[in-house]
Amino acid sequence: MTWFSLFPQSRLRRLIATGGAVLLLLLGAGLTMPGSAAAADPGTSEPAYYDVTSPSATTGSLAAELQRLGYDVLEGPLTNAVPILATPADAERLRHRGLVVRYAGPLYQPVAASFVAAADTYYGGYHTAAGHEAHNLAVATAHPDLVVLRTIGQSWLKTQGRGGHDIQALCITKVKAGDCATNTGGAKPKFTLMAQMHARELATGELAYMWIDYLVNNYGGNADVTRLMDTTELWVIPIANPDGVDIVSSNSTRPVSQRKNAHDNGCSGTGRGVDLNRNSSYHWDVNQGTRCSETYPGTSAASEPETQGIQNFLAGIYRDTKPSADFSAATTDTTGTFVTLHSYAELDIYPYGWTNTLAPNNDDLRTIATAMSRANHYDVVHGDGGLNYFAPGATDDWIYGTRGVPGYTIEVGPNASGCSGFFPRYSCMSSFWSLNMPAFIALANAAAHPYPTGH
């Protein structure tokens, strides 16, 4: 998840008024300031992580201005610096404009030259969109009593007749009559896990792949999994942005840092596309990003076929138990839970994400998030999360705000180490799995009665 909307607009205006005038002069004048040298940059033109500071301006005003200029501002607290993903040439241009730019680490982790990727994998073992589709079909074919495979929408390229993909969802349960329908008629509560809405967040799709295998391979052998699958529909959308994943995986050892979908918008490189996690029809905000920025929300709410398919599917399977007013509570007879996986920041995020005002079901929402945190040891946050960041138009807020279903985001992975960043070593998946599988179980267990207090 890229954190461009780092500050509320009113606070941004205050920051720019107090420190931004000096910053704008620095950025516009092309001045080289003493102390602008950084740790040695990589001897390559590849993008890398950098921390940026200004000798004269606050990190808040600096983040706002870097965002305005189109830089890929990343997640993380703004205590000491603004983290960005940039090429060495971009970093050098910022230094020549008077900013201190420190090389923080490589985008890529080493993949041995001798490594031979298995079919439908890349970058040490991550699965391509085609690999996920083959896996979905194989699992559904091998376990017809446990898995139903559905098509819930299409990618942008497919709607244009230019290849692309169906958006797929698996229903995993001990299948009985009436189960896994794409409507609210089923008797079982539902938990949905969605991954790789942001294509470059590799670990998320892989966790979905592992979750599918864990469930079907443990039915009848693990009492907790068996009970869960006997009583709950466990839906999985492994790849919410398959066109974007095709772009990412087009280089098997140096994945492309594509966040958005593949919607042609006149922008080149990774500027192409729409940020699907700013495109929902709930609190969509035209000001989230310009056309080529990483958080471009699209031309209108739910403009993208991926968004339309996912929203229509979720609205079909979950009962609406919440009045339309933002701060009217969902009822205590609500069933179901939802999580969307992103990376990276080690956070368990609960509604709302568009405002710091507490959601009307805040106590119960936080109780579930706390249960997740006991499993993965991530920080529990909502709103700007203490990081001055809001996400209007995000899916987790949409499902709570429009259906009343508890919606969560897990930001997978740390801010430092070889397991951080968008492209962690594939070997990191074992630790990500051991931390987050129990959090998935906690969410699934909460689906039967998520709001015991109604507050």
N, C-alpha and C positions, 0 to 999 in steps of 0.2 A: 504494500500500500504506500503510495506516495503522499506525503503530507504537505500539500500546497496551501491549503486553507488554514494556515498556522495560527491566525489570529482573527477574532471577530472584527468586522469591518470598522466599527467605531474605535476599537483599540488600535487597529492598524493606522487609522488616520491620526490618532494621538501620537503614536510612535514615530510616524513619518514626519509629523510636525515638529517633534522635539529633536530627533536624531537624523531623520531621513534627508533633510536639506543638505547637510554636510555629505551624506552618503551619495546623493545624486550628483553633487559637485565632483566627488572622487570618481564616480563611474563615468561621468561625462568628460572629465578633463584629461584622462589618460595619464595621470601622474603616477610615478613610481615612488613608493614610500619606503623609508628605512624599515628593515625587519620584514620585508615581504617575501623573503626566501622561505621555502618549505622543505620538508623532508624530501629526500630524493624521489623524483617521479619515476615511474617504470619506464624502461627503455623501449617503449612501444607507443603506438598511437591509439591503443585500445582504451575505452572508458575505464575509469577507476573511481574509487570513493575518495572524496576530499572534504576537509573541514574548513570552512571559510569564516573569517572574522574581519571586522573593520576597526581601524585605530580610532574611529570617531563616532561610530553609530552603534546602536543597540543591536543585538542579534535579531530582535523582532522586526525592526525596520529593514535590516539587511535581508532577512528571509523574504519579506514582502517585495523588496526591489528585485531580488534574484528571481522570484516567481514572475514578476512583471516582465522581466527580460527573457523568460522562457527556460530558465535552468531547471533541471530535474532535482527539486528539493526533496529530501528524504525524511523518513521518520526519525524521531529521536528528540529528546529534550533540548531546548535552546539555551542551556545553561552557559555553555562556553563557546559554542560555534554553531554554524549552520551546516549540516551535512548535505552534500550534493553528490550526484553521479555525473561525471563530466569527462571529456577527453583531456589529455594533457595540454592540447592547444587551447581549449577553453579555459583551463586552469591558469595557463600563462597569461591569457588576455585579462583575466581578473586581477592577476598580480600587477600587470602594467597599469591597471586602473586604480592602484593604491590599496588593494585588499591583501590580507594575509591568507594564503591558501596552503594548507598542509595536506600532503598526501597521506591518506588514512588507510589505504589498503587496496588490493586488486579486486576487480569485479569477478575474475575467474579464479577458481582453484585448479591446481595442476591435474591434468588427465594424462596419464602415461602415454608416451608415443606408441608403445606396444599394445595399448588397450584396443581390443576389438569389440565394438558395441554389438550386443545381441540384436536380433531383428526387432524393429519398432522401438528401439531405445536410443538414447543419446546422452552425452555428457556424463559418462560413467555408469549409467543405468536407468536414468529417468525415462519414462514412457512417452512416446509421441501420442498425438491425438489418435492416429490409426492404431497404435498399440493399445490404447484404452478401449477403443471400439472393439477390437478383436477380443480383448479380455472380457468386456461386458457380454459379448455374444457367447463366448466359451463358458462363462460361469452360468448364464441363463440356460444354455443348452444342457450342461452337465447336471444342473440342480433345478429342474422344473418344479419340484415341490417346494423350493425355497426362494426362487428368484423369478421375477417378472420384469422384462426389459421393455421400456416405453420410449417412444420418440415424443418429445415435448415442445420442439421448436426447431428452427433452422438458424444457421449462422448467416451473417450478412452476405458472404460470397455465394452461398447456396441460393439465397433469394435472388441473386443477380444472374444465376445460371453460369457461374464461373468456378465450378468445383464446390468447395466448401463442405460443410458437414451438417448432419442432424445434431441437435442437442439431445442427449440421451439421459435417461434416469432409470435406475434400477430400484425396484421394490423388493426388499429382502425380509422375509417373514416365513413362518410355516403356513403355506398358502392354503386357505380355506375358501369356500364359496363366499363371494362378495369382497374378498381382499384385493388390494392393489388396484382398485378402480381409481380413475382420475376424477373422482367427485367425492363429496363428503358422506357418501352412503355407507362406507365401511364401518364396522364396529370397533376396530382397533385404533388407539391413538397413534399419531404419526410423529416420527423424528426425521428431519431431512438434513443431510450434510451436503454442502455444495463447495466445490473447489475450483481453483484456477480460473476465476473470473478475471484476474489480472494474470495474463499469460506468462509473464516472466517469473512469477512466484512458484518456482518449480516444486518445492517441497509439498505444496498443498495438494496438487493432483496426485502425487505419489502416496500421500497419507490416505486419500480416498481409495486408491487402488488397494492399499494394505487393509483398510477397514472392510472392504468387500470380502477379501479373502479370509480375514479373521472371522467374520460372521459365518460364512458358509462352511468353513473348515472346522468350526467348533460347535456347530449345532449337534446335539446329541451326546457330545463329549464334555462340554463345559456347562455346568448347571446354570450359571448366571446368563450365559449367552442363550442357552436353550429356553429359559424362562422368558427372556426378553423377546426372542423371535416368536415365541408362542403367543405373546400378548400385544406386540407392537409392530407396526409397519415401519421399517427402517429404510427410508428412501435415500439414494445417493445420486447426486449429479456430479460425476467425476471431473468433467471438463465443461465449464460454463462458457468458455471462450475458445473453441477449437481452432478457428481461423488464426487467432493470435498465437496459439501454441504451435501451429504449423510454421509461423514466421520464426518463433523462438528456436525451434528444433531444426531449422534449415541449415544451421551450422552445428555439427555434432560435438565439436570440442570447444567452440566459442559461441554459446547460444546468443541470439539476438535479444537485446533488452526491450522487447515489445511488451508494453503494458496493456494497450487498448485493443479493440477489435480491429478488423481489417477494412473498415469502411473507408473508401477513397474520399478524402476530403481536401485534396490538393496539397497536402503536406508530404514531405519526403521523410524517409527513414522511419524512426519510431514515433515521429510526429503524426503519422497516419492513424486514423481511427478515432473512436469515441471511448471514453472511460465508462465502462458498463456499471461501475460502482458509484457513479454520479448521475446515472441516467434513469433511475426509477421514477415512478410517477408520484412519489411522496416527497414533498419539500424539494423538488427539483429546483436548481438554482443556476440561472444562465451565467452568473458571475463566477462560477467555479473554475473556469479556465478558458483561455482563448483557443482557437481552432487547432493549433499545432501543439498546444501544451499537453502535459501528461494527464491532467484532470479535466480535459474538455468534456462537458456534460452532454454534448449533442445539440441538435437544433431545437429540440423540444423534449419534454418529459416522455420517457418510454419510446423514443424515436427508433431504437435499434431492435431488430428482430430477435436477437438473443434475449434482451430485456422483456420483450412482449411474450415470448414463449415461456420464460421462467416465471414471470408474474402470473400469466394465465394458468399455468400448471399449479402453482402454489395456491392461488385463489380458488382453484377447483378442489384441492384435497383438504384444505383447512376450513373449518367453519369460522364465520365472522362473528366474533363475540364482543366486539368493541365498538362503541359509538364513534362516529366520525370525528368528533372534536378531539384534538390532540391530547387534552388532559382529562378526558373521561376514561375511567378504568375499564379494562376488559373484565368480564364476569368470572366468577369462581368456577363455573362449569366449563371454562376453556380447556381444551386439550391440545397437545402438540407442542413441539419445540423445533427450533431451526438453528443451524450454525453455518456460517460462511467462513472458509479458511483463507487467510491472507498471510503475507510475510513482509517484514520481520520486525519484532519488537518485544516479544514475550509478554503479550497482553491478552486478557480476557475482557472483552468489551461488551457492555450491555446497553440497552436503549435508555435514553435517546443519545444519538450521535450528532444530531443537528443543533442541539441546545444544551446548556448546563442545567436547565430547569428539570427537576426530577420528573420522571414518567409516573403516571398515576398508580402503576403496579410496582413501584420502585422496590419496595421491601422484598417482594417475592422474586422479582427479576435478579436482584442482588444476591439473594440466597442461593439461587441456582449458579450464578457466576462464582460465588464463593466455593461451592462444591466442585466446580471445574478447577478452580485455583488450587484446591487441596490436592488435586491430581497432578496438574502440570506445573505448579509453583509459579505461575505467571501473575502479574499484577492485575487486579480487578479495577476497571475504570469505566466511566461513561462520559458523555459530553465531550469536552476537549481533553479529558483524561489528564489534566494537569500539564498538558503539552500545548495548550492554546491551539487546538486543532478541532475543526468540525467537519462532518461529512454529510451534508445534505444530499439527498438523492441516492443514499446507500440502501442495499437490499435488506439488511437487518432491521433498519428503522421502518422500511416499507412494510414488512410482514407484521411487525408489532403495531404500527400506526394505522394500518388499513384492515388487519384481520384480528388483532389482539393476541397473536401468537408470540411467545417469547423468542426474540431473534438475537443471536449473538455473533460476534466476530472473534476468532482466535488469530492473533498475530504470531505466527510460528517462527521460532528461532531467535537467537540473541543478537545484540548489536555489535558484538565483537567476537573474534575467534574464526577459525576456518569453517565453522558452522553458521556464520552470520551471512547476511546479504541475500540477494536474490538467487544466487547460484552457489549454494553450499556444496561441499563434497557429497557425493552420493552416500558415502559411509555414515554421514550424519543422520540419515533417515532412521537408523536404529534408535538413536537417542530421542529424536522427534516422536517416534512411534511410542516408545515406552512412557514418555511424558503425557502424550495427548490421547492415547487410546482410553485410559480411565476417564478422561474428561468427556470423551464422546459417550462413554457408558453412563456417566452422570447425567448428561443431557437427555439421553434416551430414556433413562429411568424416570426423569421428571415429566415426560410427555403425558402421562396418564392424568396428572393433577398438578399443573405447574403453579397455580395461584391458590394455595391453601388459605391464605389470610385475606386475599382480595385487595391487598395494599402494596 
